[in-house]
Amino acid sequence: MNIFMKKIRGSFSFRLSLYILCVSVPVFVLAFFSYFHSARKSVKAESIERAQVAMDNTILQIDQVLNSVETAVQNFSWLVADKLEQPDYMYVLTQQMLRSNPHVVGCAIAFEPSYYLEKGVMFSPYSYRDGNNIYSKQLGTKDYDYHYMDWYQIPKLLGKAYWSEPYYDDGGADLIMTTYSYPLYDSAGKLYAIFTADLSLEWFTDKVEAIKPYPNSFNMMIGRGGKFLVHWNKECILNETVFATSKLVNGEELKELGHQMVAGERGMLPFGESKTELTMFYAPVKSTGWSVAVACLHSDVFAGVDSLLNIIIIIGFLGLLLLAGFCYMTIRRQVAPLTRFAGSAKEIAQGNFTTSLPTINTQDEMKQLHDSFEHMQQSLVAYIDELKDTTAKKERIESELRIAREIQMGMVPKIFPAFPEREDVDLYAKLIPAKEVGGDLYDFFIEDNKLYFIVGDVSGKGVPASLVMAVTCRLFRTVASHFQKPSEIVTSLNDTLAENNESNMFCTFFLGILDLQTGYMQYCNAGHNAPVVMRASGKTEFMEVVPNLPLGLFEGFPYDGQECTLMKGDSLFLYTDGVTEAENIEKRLYSDEHLLDFLVMHRHEHPSGLVEKVFQDIVCHAAGAEQSDDITIMCLKYK
């Protein structure tokens, strides 16, 4: 003890080094625990985002495949009606369905009893895959009366398309699958057949099991009633429900998870003792009412952080020892301070802004030089850190906006010609956001020989407008299948958007439903620009529209619908105010009058040519001025 005290009193280097360690150790310990706590918090947040992104991407892929199957069945349904007088041709149609849709493993057109007297009571042409080959057979037999199957009865009773719960199709494809059933009606509104497309449950299993945020993650998918469709224990699939399993294991957490999944909710739920063993992330598959869950073990999530704990402690201890030795040696070598300053200056010049400076205890010019170097170091470090942080944030925002633009543009139809198989209508549309993402929208589809089309403009720009745009597009597809009149569809959309609209955003909207057989068109306008109708006779004018209120302002607003008739060769031109309000460098607007004059000059153009020429004319009018608003143009021609 006496020797140690003599060492402290007799050695300035040792004493100063000890003082530095007394300050450094508490700072190091505080910084270490602050970093460790922050790291665990960051890892937890990253794990939540990682699991949700992986799950949402898979669900999006599943929904895209389901939607593509639905669209394919609906598109093929008109061929069935066209070939009803050729019953044997139905085998050809089912085979074509399989060839054009690789995800579909089976396809049937199941007719009502004795629809074809010469074919008997049951007539259901059915095609299925066996490896790389496609085979066909007559599905209905005395041992397999399809008229009593759920995939036939439920859509017949509901009067609409239906995704069945997965089942083992004994007598059909002889595998576990789910069936999309689409009822077919004749012109009198009488059901004559059910058009089906089968998807193998094995495909869903592969997709769900591919969700692996972490090495030991495991997944499951349940049906509308809680039955396991995908499970790590294969014996549970179609044999057990999540609620029955929760009773067997006395698991209230599993029961709560099952209720939330069946209800179509999304979120996460911690499991295990003190809620720290694992977390279940769950989200619904909108098209079918099923729900997917992904389990992430906490040991996986925090494995990297926990493994670094001991390493950081060892490195920190060694670092403190090195710091003590460095300080001791530096203080002893005060005989050459200028050499050390020169070395420090070289280190700084090479980019090592945190290099150590010689310790100066005097108050002369050497101290001033030391202080100047220290101030320069701090300024450079602060400047570099600020520059790195600013650059990283900018790159991240730009990357996220690029991804958001790709997602948004993928939500509107962009494959043209839109209906190459039809000769009664030609349609083309174009959307150009003013920023990376925008609030303009358009959509269209054909159902029951009627063309449904919309054009809209959400108030504001950027990300908020794009979110409302996405919701509006999805709602339109959903609501359109439940109502017949445009005014009813628009009223329903308005009520949904106005509910809980705390941001007070609104959307101008135009909806039309064109009967492609007669040219009779019903439409409803919600505060949107009046479309231009270009008659085959040569008359071009703005349509008469009831202004109504834009969507999302007031719940319960009564929207008035209108009607008109398009003759052969008539065209309809729809647009958003980004067209007529486009400005040039002199702040002069493109204007309604200029648009109408331009359309009169080019009314004989095909829709695609007319849309592109209008857009080019807007570009010429702007003459280099920055685009101030989203631009959307749609043109359809009734043939």
NUKOLKE-293679 format. One record per residue (C-alpha): residue in one letter; x, y, z. Coordinates in pm, whole numbers, padded with zeros to 5 digits, always signed. Each point is the difference from the previous one (the first is absolute). Layout:
BEGIN
aXYZ ...
//
This chain:
BEGIN
m+00000+00000+00000 n+00283+00238+00093 i+00180-00081-00328 f-00321+00075-00196 m-00048+00334+00178 k+00363+00095-00062 k-00053-00084-00368 i-00302+00231-00015 r+00179+00290+00176 g+00328-00042-00189 s-00123-00059-00356 f-00190+00275-00177 s-00056-00231-00300 f-00147-00274+00216 r-00215+00244+00199 l-00140+00171-00310 s-00065-00336-00165 l-00191-00114+00310 y-00210+00316-00004 i-00088-00061-00365 l-00102-00357+00075 c-00219+00114+00290 v-00195+00215-00247 s+00009-00238-00296 v-00129-00311+00180 p-00335+00152+00112 v-00048+00162-00340 f+00076-00328-00173 v-00238-00196+00222 l-00278+00254-00049 a+00055+00012-00375 f+00013-00379-00022 f-00330-00057+00180 s-00165+00285-00190 y+00116-00152-00327 f-00106-00351+00101 h-00347+00115+00102 s-00036+00204-00318 a+00125-00293-00211 r-00257-00241+00147 k-00274+00256-00056 s+00110+00055-00360 v+00029-00373-00066 k-00351-00055+00135 a-00141+00274-00224 e+00190-00140-00299 s-00126-00352+00074 i-00361+00121+00003 e+00044+00177-00332 r+00194-00294-00144 a-00266-00255+00091 q-00288+00219-00113 v+00165+00084-00333 a+00077-00367-00071 m-00356-00100+00089 d-00161+00287-00192 n+00206-00076-00311 t-00113-00363+00007 i-00365+00095+00057 l+00027+00249-00285 q+00131-00277-00228 i-00283-00232+00109 d-00260+00273-00057 q+00146+00076-00341 v-00026-00367-00103 l-00354-00028+00140 n-00103+00319-00180 s+00158-00122-00323 v-00198-00326+00028 e-00322+00192+00065 t+00065+00225-00297 a+00086-00295-00224 v-00323-00183+00091 q-00206+00313-00058 n+00171+00064-00333 f-00060-00360-00115 s-00366+00005+00108 w-00111+00191-00309 l+00156-00273-00218 v-00220-00256+00174 a-00310+00203-00084 d+00122+00037-00355 k+00048-00377-00047 l-00305-00133+00184 e-00128-00168-00314 q+00319-00210-00013 p+00010-00194+00330 d+00307-00202-00096 y+00191+00324-00062 m-00010+00058+00377 y+00286-00249+00033 v+00208+00226-00224 l-00082+00305+00214 t+00106-00171+00324 q+00325-00108-00161 q+00065+00355-00124 m-00062+00125+00353 l+00274-00227+00137 r+00248+00088-00275 s-00038+00374+00055 n+00006-00018+00382 p+00291-00207+00137 h-00122+00027+00361 v-00332-00170-00079 v+00014-00380+00046 g-00357-00075-00106 c-00290+00167-00180 a-00363-00108-00041 i-00318+00132-00157 a-00269-00173+00206 f-00344+00028-00163 e-00338-00013+00170 p-00176-00340+00003 s-00106-00115-00351 y+00104+00328-00157 y+00100-00198-00308 l-00253-00280-00037 e+00233-00200-00223 k+00271+00016+00272 g-00215-00130+00281 v-00067+00140+00346 m+00362+00086+00079 f+00224+00171-00252 s+00316+00165+00126 p+00305+00016-00233 y+00306-00002+00225 s+00371+00046-00082 y+00287-00055+00242 r+00378-00008+00015 d+00204-00313+00045 g+00365+00103-00004 n+00059+00195-00319 n-00304-00149-00174 i-00363+00114-00008 y-00281-00254-00006 s-00377+00033-00023 k-00289-00209+00124 q-00368+00013+00083 l-00013+00095+00370 g-00354-00101+00083 t-00059-00371+00070 k-00236-00200+00216 d+00276-00012+00263 y+00078+00372-00029 d-00316+00208-00026 y+00150+00346-00011 h-00341+00168+00039 y+00027-00063+00374 m+00357+00119+00043 d+00071+00319+00198 w+00186+00154-00292 y-00320-00034-00206 q-00273+00061+00259 i+00142+00304+00184 p+00049+00233-00300 k-00336-00119-00133 l-00172+00097+00325 l+00196+00324+00048 g-00038+00104-00362 k+00360+00116-00020 a+00357-00126-00038 y+00150-00190+00294 w+00336-00137+00117 s-00055-00332+00175 e+00177-00115+00311 p+00278-00247-00094 y-00117-00362-00031 y+00113-00336-00133 d-00160-00042-00341 d-00058-00376-00008 g-00133-00079-00346 g+00125+00319-00165 a+00366+00099+00014 d+00069-00234+00298 l+00196+00263+00194 i-00053+00266+00267 m-00104+00321-00165 t-00221+00308+00013 t-00249+00086-00274 y-00112+00334-00141 s-00360-00043-00118 y-00157+00254-00235 p-00375-00034-00078 l-00108+00043-00364 y-00343+00140-00086 d-00182+00018-00330 s-00161+00314-00139 a-00313-00071+00204 g+00202-00002+00319 k-00029-00377+00049 l+00299-00197+00126 y+00119-00260-00249 a+00351-00091+00119 i+00278+00056+00252 f+00344+00086-00145 t+00279-00115+00237 a+00376+00030+00033 d+00199-00210+00250 l+00317+00100+00181 s+00210-00262+00179 l+00042+00054+00374 e+00360-00111-00048 w+00063+00328-00183 f-00131+00204+00295 t+00206-00215+00237 d+00320+00068-00193 k-00070+00374-00006 v-00078+00024+00373 e+00286-00227+00108 a+00238+00214-00205 i-00054+00288+00247 k+00323-00025+00200 p+00089+00331+00172 y+00228-00205+00227 p+00150-00353-00023 n-00235-00154+00259 s-00317+00186-00099 f-00306-00217-00058 n-00330+00085-00166 m-00363-00098-00029 m-00313+00093-00196 i-00360-00054+00111 g-00330+00006-00184 r-00313+00200+00067 g-00107-00240+00277 g+00342-00031+00162 k+00102-00329-00167 f+00372-00038-00065 l+00081+00031-00372 v+00376+00025+00053 h+00172-00130+00314 w+00347-00119+00102 n-00167-00325+00110 k-00139-00144-00325 e-00251-00219+00188 c-00184+00312+00120 i-00076+00124-00353 l-00379-00020-00065 n-00030-00220+00312 e+00035+00249+00287 t-00112+00354+00074 v+00191+00265+00188 f-00275+00005+00266 a+00007-00376+00057 t+00379+00013+00031 s-00022+00287+00251 k-00223-00218+00222 l+00242-00293-00020 v+00298+00211+00108 n-00206+00225+00231 g+00122+00298-00199 e-00204+00318+00045 e+00256+00188-00210 l-00052-00242-00291 k-00377+00032+00038 e+00023+00380-00008 l+00224-00022-00307 g-00256-00224-00173 h-00286+00242+00067 q+00195+00296-00137 m+00112-00192-00310 v-00352-00128-00076 a-00130+00356+00041 g+00235+00109-00281 e+00213+00223+00223 r+00374+00060-00032 g+00257+00058+00272 m+00240-00183+00231 l-00040-00195+00323 p+00278-00097+00247 f+00002-00357+00132 g+00164-00194+00280 e+00105+00069+00354 s+00004+00375+00070 k-00082+00046-00371 t+00368-00038-00090 e+00031-00337-00178 l-00138+00082-00344 t-00222+00245-00188 m-00269-00097-00253 f-00058+00241-00289 y-00328-00049-00187 a-00187+00155-00295 p-00300-00099-00217 v-00013-00118-00361 k-00270+00237-00125 s-00119-00205-00298 t-00090-00314+00198 g-00048+00104+00362 w+00292-00220+00111 s+00274+00126+00230 v+00378-00053+00012 a+00215+00002+00316 v+00380+00004+00041 a+00173-00088+00330 c+00337+00159+00080 l+00200-00132+00297 h+00147+00268+00224 s+00320-00206+00020 d+00033+00044-00378 v-00081+00369+00008 f+00254+00092+00270 a+00261-00268-00076 g+00234+00243-00170 v-00025+00268+00271 d+00041-00248+00287 s+00300-00169-00164 l+00171+00339-00025 l-00042+00073+00372 n+00304-00194+00126 i+00208+00101-00301 i-00070+00370+00062 i+00088-00036+00371 i+00333-00166-00082 i+00078+00253-00272 g-00094+00285+00232 f+00221-00131+00279 l+00292-00041-00237 g-00072+00344-00141 l+00019+00155+00347 l+00332-00171+00065 l+00133+00126-00329 l-00130+00347+00080 a+00183+00000+00334 g+00326-00111-00161 f-00036+00250-00280 c-00059+00288+00241 y+00298-00103+00211 m+00235-00020-00294 t-00128+00324-00150 i+00054+00197+00316 r+00356-00134+00033 r+00081+00108-00352 q-00074+00367+00047 v+00348+00082-00111 a-00108-00012-00361 p-00344+00168-00008 l+00043+00154-00341 t+00080-00335-00160 r-00317-00142+00149 f-00201+00294-00128 a+00145-00057-00347 g-00097-00367+00018 s-00350+00093+00115 a-00031+00248-00284 k+00092-00273-00251 e-00262-00236+00150 i-00267+00267-00032 a+00105+00071-00358 q-00051-00373-00080 g-00355+00006+00136 n+00054-00128+00357 f-00172+00290+00169 t-00006-00168+00343 t+00376-00049+00032 s+00143+00075+00345 l+00184+00328+00066 p+00297+00047+00236 t-00098+00110+00349 i+00121+00357+00069 n-00012+00132+00361 t+00164+00336-00064 q-00183+00318-00089 d+00234+00118-00275 e-00014-00009-00381 m+00009-00383+00008 k-00329-00003+00191 q-00156+00236-00254 l+00116-00227-00280 h-00146-00298+00181 d-00331+00177+00050 s-00015+00103-00366 f+00060-00358-00116 e-00262-00132+00243 h-00259+00250-00120 m+00076-00094-00360 q-00046-00371+00080 q-00336+00056+00166 s-00121+00215-00286 l+00109-00252-00262 v-00156-00295+00183 a-00325+00189+00050 y-00003+00106-00364 i+00075-00353-00131 d-00260-00158+00230 e-00260+00255-00105 l+00086-00052-00367 k-00023-00381+00032 d-00330+00021+00185 t-00150+00242-00254 t+00118-00211-00296 a-00133-00324+00152 k-00340+00154+00074 k-00026+00145-00349 e+00089-00332-00165 r-00246-00189+00220 i-00285+00240-00076 e+00073-00009-00373 s+00013-00381+00005 e-00329-00026+00189 l-00170+00243-00238 r+00123-00197-00302 i-00143-00319+00148 a-00327+00180+00086 r-00026+00125-00361 e+00053-00352-00136 i-00266-00137+00236 q-00247+00277-00086 m+00047-00031-00376 g-00047-00374+00036 m-00349+00058+00143 v-00143+00152-00319 p-00045-00196-00325 k+00293+00067-00232 i-00016-00279-00257 f-00147+00122-00328 p-00193-00081-00203 a-00211-00064+00307 f-00242-00245-00162 p+00169-00143-00309 e-00256-00276-00030 r-00293+00244-00033 e-00099+00187-00311 d-00273+00213+00153 v+00219+00241+00200 d+00349+00150-00011 l+00147+00168+00310 y+00328+00167+00095 a+00111+00191+00310 k+00309+00178+00131 l+00095+00127+00348 i+00299+00232+00065 p+00050+00102+00368 a+00141+00348+00065 k+00223-00142+00274 e+00131-00349+00068 v-00353-00101+00108 g-00330+00178-00051 g-00372-00003+00057 d-00142-00050-00350 l-00163-00333-00079 y-00175-00195-00271 d-00129-00354-00028 f-00223-00210-00222 f-00125-00351-00043 i-00270-00190-00188 e-00261-00208+00178 d-00321-00145-00144 n+00070+00172-00332 k+00014+00339+00171 l+00303+00225+00011 y+00058+00159+00342 f+00243+00294-00011 i+00107+00274+00242 v+00222+00308+00005 g+00076+00191+00321 d+00220+00264+00158 v+00082+00000+00374 s+00056+00339+00161 g+00366+00079+00065 k+00308-00179-00132 g+00271-00236+00114 v-00025-00289+00243 p-00329+00098+00179 a-00182+00034-00332 s+00146-00329-00125 l-00135-00182+00307 v-00352+00134-00057 m+00038-00088-00371 a+00091-00360+00088 v-00294-00034+00240 t-00243+00146-00256 c+00115-00238-00276 r-00034-00305+00222 l-00339+00113+00132 f-00128+00052-00354 r+00080-00360-00098 t-00166-00128+00317 v-00310+00222+00000 a-00070-00030-00375 s-00084-00368+00040 h-00278+00078+00252 f-00194+00276-00178 q-00149+00046-00345 k-00029+00377-00035 p+00292+00246-00008 s-00173+00228+00250 e-00025-00288+00249 i+00366-00090-00048 v+00111+00362+00042 t-00221+00045+00308 s+00154-00309+00160 l+00354+00118-00083 n-00074+00345+00146 d-00139-00144+00325 t+00306-00221+00045 l+00254+00275-00075 a-00184+00261+00211 e+00000-00228+00304 n+00284+00098+00235 n+00142+00244-00261 e+00196+00203+00253 s+00237+00135-00265 n-00298+00152-00192 m+00135-00125-00332 f-00245-00048-00285 c-00006-00148-00347 t-00171+00128-00314 f-00135-00304-00182 f-00175-00104-00319 l-00151-00348-00041 g-00157-00140-00315 i-00161-00336-00082 l-00030-00064-00376 d-00214-00284-00133 l+00216-00129-00285 q-00295-00162-00175 t-00229+00305-00018 g+00225+00303+00058 y-00222+00105+00292 m+00219+00170+00263 q-00080+00088+00360 y+00236+00235+00180 c+00042+00202+00316 n+00225+00301+00052 a+00141+00098+00341 g+00144+00347-00046 h+00223-00107-00292 n+00070+00170-00334 a-00268-00066-00259 p+00117-00259-00260 v-00002+00083-00370 v-00220-00209-00230 m+00112-00022-00364 r-00285-00116-00219 a+00057-00196-00320 s-00213+00267-00168 g+00276+00252+00072 k-00157+00182+00297 t+00244+00042+00291 e-00112+00152+00330 f+00026-00026+00377 m-00250-00242+00152 e-00279+00127+00219 v+00087-00102+00357 v-00156+00065+00337 p+00290+00141+00205 n-00081-00174+00331 l+00257+00016+00281 p+00344-00167-00013 l+00040-00326+00190 g+00095+00003+00367 l-00144+00335+00110 f-00339-00085+00151 e-00132-00343+00090 g-00352-00070-00127 f+00004+00248-00292 p-00255-00107-00267 y+00173-00031-00339 d-00202+00045-00318 g+00072-00230-00293 q-00049+00077-00369 e-00021-00194-00325 c+00066+00033-00368 t+00053-00218-00308 l+00317-00042-00202 m-00041-00083-00367 k+00238-00204-00212 g+00321+00196-00047 d-00062+00239+00292 s+00291+00069+00235 l+00023+00121+00359 f+00298+00203+00126 l+00055+00021+00379 y+00273+00192+00185 t+00099+00165+00326 d+00054+00370+00065 g+00374-00052-00046 v-00077+00017-00373 t-00201+00321-00022 e+00194+00173+00279 a+00348-00077-00139 e+00201+00323+00005 n+00281+00130-00216 i+00280+00226+00121 e-00235+00299-00040 k-00260-00162+00231 r-00246-00037-00288 l-00234-00300+00035 y-00054-00268-00262 s-00378+00065+00050 d-00324-00184-00084 e-00040+00194-00325 h+00343-00101-00130 l-00066-00364+00090 l-00334+00000-00182 d+00153+00162-00311 f+00283-00253-00003 l-00243-00293+00032 v-00209+00135-00287 m+00311+00004-00221 h+00106-00355+00094 r-00333-00174+00069 h+00067-00266-00266 e+00307-00131+00185 h-00007-00337+00175 p-00017+00033+00383 s+00371-00077+00047 g+00107+00250-00264 l-00238+00267+00129 v+00117-00038+00363 e+00367+00020-00098 k-00059+00304-00226 v-00188+00184+00276 f+00283-00072+00242 q+00261+00121-00247 d-00205+00314-00058 i-00001+00063+00376 v+00380-00043+00007 c+00034+00248-00286 h-00230+00244+00178 a+00203-00025+00324 a+00318+00076-00200 g+00233-00120+00274 a-00207+00121+00298 e-00009-00244+00291 q-00307-00224+00013 s-00214+00138+00283 d-00270-00268+00024 d-00055-00368-00078 i-00124-00068-00354 t-00239-00283-00084 i-00158-00056-00342 m-00237-00275-00113 c-00170-00046-00337 l-00242-00273-00101 k-00162-00060-00337 y-00323-00194-00037 k+00018-00210-00315 
//
